[in-house]
Amino acid sequence: MYNIFTFYKFKKIIKLKNKKKLLDNLLKKENFRGTIIISSEGLNGTISFGVKKYNLIKKNIKKIFNLKTFDNENLSYYKYQAFHKGKIKIKKEL
């Protein structure tokens, strides 16, 4: 069984490359899949991981971005891993 966790947060974020590096390390360590997009305006993600890792992954994402809460978050369950790979992207500024 897997969790599918979707979230977003509007917040000014600085040092995007450093945050991306920390998220990449978390991705490799906890083996989550899906996509997280970070930009100077905030972050948005849809990721999937093993059921027992929800609290750990959520806590670490909040810690990396210094968040107390997300603006919106949703958790659902699925029998299989929903995504093929994990990606962390920095949104290009216009």
N, C-alpha and C positions, 0 to 999 in steps of 0.2 A: 504494500500500500504506500502511496506517495501523497504528499501535500502539494497543492498548487497555491502559491502565495502571490497575490497581486497587490501592489501598493503604489502610492505616489505622495510626494511632499513638495510643496512650493516653499523654497527657502533659498536665500542667497548662499551660494556655495563657492568657495575659493579653493585654490590648489587642486584643480580637477585631476591632474595627472597623478598626484600623490594619493588621492582618494581612489582613483582607478586601480593603482598598484595594490592598495590595501584590499580592495574588492577582489582583484585577481588572485591574491593569496588566499582569501577566504573561499573563493570558488574552487581552487585546487585542493585546499585542505578538506572542505566539507562536501565536495563533489556535487554541487547543485548545478542544474541546467536551466536554460532559459535566457532571458535578456534583461539587463539593467542598463538604462540610459541615464547618464548624468550630464547636467549642464549648469551654467552659472545661475539658472533660475530654480533648480531643484532636481529631483530624481524621480524615476518611474521604472517599475519593474514587474515582470511576470516570471516567476521562477518555480522550479519543481525540485523536490528533495525528499529523502526518507522521512517518514512520519515522526520519528523521534528527534529530528534535528530542528524542528520549528522554532522553539524558544531560543536555541543557540544562534541560529542564523539571524533571526529577527533582532536579537539583542546586539549582535555584532554589527549589523547594518546601522542600527541606531547609534551605536558607539562611534563608528567611523565618521558619521555625518553629524554627530552631536545633536541628536533628535530626542525629544521626549515622546512624541507621538507622530504618526503618519496622518496626512489629511484624509486619506481613504485607504483602507486595507480590506482584503477579502481572502478567506482561506477555504479551499475546497479539497476534496479527496478524489484520487483516481487510482485504479488498479495498477496502471503501468506508468513508467517514466514518460511524461508528456512531451519532452523536448529532446532533441538529439545531442545538442551541445550547449555549453554556457558561453555567453558573450557579455562583455562589459564595454559599452560604447560611450564616448564623449560626443555630445551633440555639437555639430559645427555651428559656430556663431556666424550670423549674417552680417 
